[in-house]
Structures are given as structure tokens and as C-alpha cells.
Amino acid sequence: MHAHPDDESSKGAATLARYADEGHRVLVVTLTGGERGEILNPAMDLPEVHGRIAEIRRDEMAKAAEILGVEHTWLGFVDSGLPKGELPPRCPRTALRWCRWRFPPRRW
């Protein structure tokens, strides 16, 4: 579970790909569309890119998931630009509900 699209690639892509390659089901969950993220590639830092950043990041995420061999889902939060450590009140609740729905607790 990551905040932004591209976090899966910059933070653990090799591990995700390895487990997927070994036959494990790997699911990446992205909380936001990364709408307020920085553009680090100077060649992409163009006005027309800024206007389509969410769409571009969705396309990039789909390609990354395909390359890594993982499943992917979005939780649909808008990138808030909040400083580290500050979450919208509903974010943790929504993420927890989603995890419980997707991975129900098992009885032993």
C-alpha cells in the first residue's frame, strides 16, 4: 500500500517482481492519483503535462503493474499535499476497511 503512483517502483519494485515471478499473488494498492506530485524529469516538466498529470500517472501505474507482474487497485483519494505524518481523517479508516474486505481475517 503506497500513497502515490510510482511509489511502488521507487520503493520495493524488485521485491514485488520477485514474489510475482515466484508465483505469489502480489497486490499493490495506491491511495491517491499523485495529482500534486513533482515532475522530476525536466523533459516532462511542460504545461501540457501538468494539466494531465493524473491521467499520465494512471497510465504509468498500469504499465508498472504489467512490468512487475502485480495486480493493482486504487483507493481514490485525491493527492492532498499534506506534510508527512498528516492524514485526512477518513484515509486510515478507508484503507483499513478495504484491507479487511480484501483480506478477511481467517479463523484458525
Secondary structure as the mmCIF struct_conf table of DSSP 4:
data_model
#
loop_
_struct_conf.conf_type_id
_struct_conf.id
_struct_conf.beg_label_comp_id
_struct_conf.beg_label_asym_id
_struct_conf.beg_label_seq_id
_struct_conf.end_label_comp_id
_struct_conf.end_label_asym_id
_struct_conf.end_label_seq_id
STRN STRN1 HIS A 2 HIS A 2
BEND BEND1 ALA A 3 HIS A 4
TURN_TY1_P TURN_TY1_P1 PRO A 5 ASP A 6
HELX_RH_AL_P HELX_RH_AL_P1 ASP A 7 SER A 10
BEND BEND2 LYS A 11 GLY A 12
HELX_RH_AL_P HELX_RH_AL_P2 ALA A 13 ASP A 21
TURN_TY1_P TURN_TY1_P2 GLU A 22 GLY A 23
STRN STRN2 LEU A 27 THR A 32
TURN_TY1_P TURN_TY1_P3 GLU A 35 ARG A 36
HELX_RH_3T_P HELX_RH_3T_P1 PRO A 42 MET A 44
BEND BEND3 LEU A 46 LEU A 46
HELX_RH_AL_P HELX_RH_AL_P3 PRO A 47 HIS A 50
TURN_TY1_P TURN_TY1_P4 GLY A 51 ARG A 52
HELX_RH_AL_P HELX_RH_AL_P4 ILE A 53 LEU A 68
TURN_TY1_P TURN_TY1_P5 GLY A 69 GLY A 69
STRN STRN3 GLU A 71 PHE A 77
HELX_LH_PP_P HELX_LH_PP_P1 VAL A 78 ASP A 79
HELX_LH_PP_P HELX_LH_PP_P2 LEU A 82 PRO A 83
TURN_TY1_P TURN_TY1_P6 LYS A 84 GLY A 85
TURN_TY1_P TURN_TY1_P7 PRO A 89 PRO A 89
HELX_RH_AL_P HELX_RH_AL_P5 ARG A 90 ARG A 102
BEND BEND4 PHE A 103 PHE A 103
HELX_LH_PP_P HELX_LH_PP_P3 PRO A 104 ARG A 107
#
